[in-house]
Amino acid sequence: MNELEPPMITRVVTDPLLPDHGDQPCVWVFASPHPLDSTSKIIKMYLERGYIIVYYAAPDGKGGTMCLRNFIPMDRVRLFEEKMQPDVFKEEIENSDNGIASCTLRNEDDDEPDPDDGPEFPASVPMNGPAAAS
């Protein structure tokens, strides 16, 4: 039997993230332009440790591609939508009926996920180029 794919986040609606957005929500859609950079395309979105993590690709200005990601804190998220296989859909409904958390919201390493645990960032990031020399 094939392994079932976990649900995939397809749409996220957040509070406005930049001052020039006014009071308009920010909408992130899988395989669409990045809402903060229309030259970029959203490749994948995940929920992990209290963040929606958005992977996207943008032209680097030299004919290549930059691969980037954003971390959106869940307290800025108003809605997210998932796509899933029919078997996963059925299992999620059965789990909800039985009071079991969604597999998206469940942390497989812990019995209880802690939404305050954010991504682990390195203490320092090595610098390359002219900035490294200063």
N, C-alpha and C positions, 0 to 999 in steps of 0.2 A: 504494500500500500504506500502511496506517495505521502510525503510529509506535507501537512497543511501549512500554507503560508499564513503568517499572522496578519491581522488587519493592517491596512496601509492608510495613513492619513492623506486625504485628498484635498481638504480645504480647511483653512484656519482663518478666523476673524479675530483681530486683536484691537485693543485700544489704539488710538492714534499714537504712533511711535516717534514722530518728528514734529517740531513746532509748526512747520508749514503745512501740516495735514489738518490743522484746525481741530474740529471735533469729529471728523470723518473717520470711521473705522478703517483699519488696514486689512486687506483681504489677500491671503496667500493661497494660490491654487496650484496643485501638482501639474507639471508640464506646461506652465504658463509663465509669462514674464514675472520677475521678482518685483514686488510692489515698491521697493525702494530704489530699484535700478532696472528700468525697462529694457536695457540691452542684455540682461541676464535671464536665464531660464531655470525654474525650480526643477530639480532632478528627483528629490526624495525628501519626505518629512517623517520624523519619528517623535514619539513622546518618550522621554527618558529623564528620570530623576528630577521631576518638577519643571522640565523645559520642553518646549517643542523645538526640535533641532531641524533646521532647514538647510539642506545641501543644495547648492546651485552653482551654475557655471556662467562665466562672463568672458567676453573677449578681453584679451590682455593688451590690446592696442598694438601688438607686434605680429599679428596674424595667428596667435596661439590662443589658448584658453586658460583662464584662472579658475581654479576649483576652490569654492568658498563654502562657509557655513555660518549660520546665525543661530544664536540661542535665545529663544523667546521665553521669558519667565511665565509660568502658568498664571500668575496673578494679573498678567496683561492680556490673557486669552479669554475671549467671550464665548467662542464656539469652535469646536473642531469636528470634522466629519471623517469617517473611515469607510473604506471599501474593503470587502472581505468575500471569501469564497462561501457558497451556500452552506457547506458543512460547518464552517466556523460561525456563520450567522446563526444557524440553528443551535449550536453549542452555547453561544453567547446569550441567546434568549433563555435557554434552559438554565444556565448559570445565574442569570438575573432573577429568574423565577425562584431560584433556590438561595438567593442572597449571597452569591459568590461574585466577587469583583470581576469586572471585565479583564480579559487578558492584556489589553492595552494599559490599563491602570494598575495591574498587578506587577510587582517586581519579583521575578522568578528567584532572586537570591535571598529575599527577605520574606518573612511572613506578613509584615506590615510595611508597605512602602512609606518612606519619609519624604514628603514633597519639599522639605527644606533642604534636602541634600541636592545641591546643584552639581554641575559638571566640575570635574577636577581640572583646574588650570595649572600649568607649570608655574613654579615660583619665579622663574625668569625665562625669557625667550631669547635665544641667541640671535644677535643682529648680524646681518650681512651687508655688504656694500659700504657707502660713505658714512652712514650713521654709526656703523661699528667702530670707525676710527676715532670718533670724538669722545 
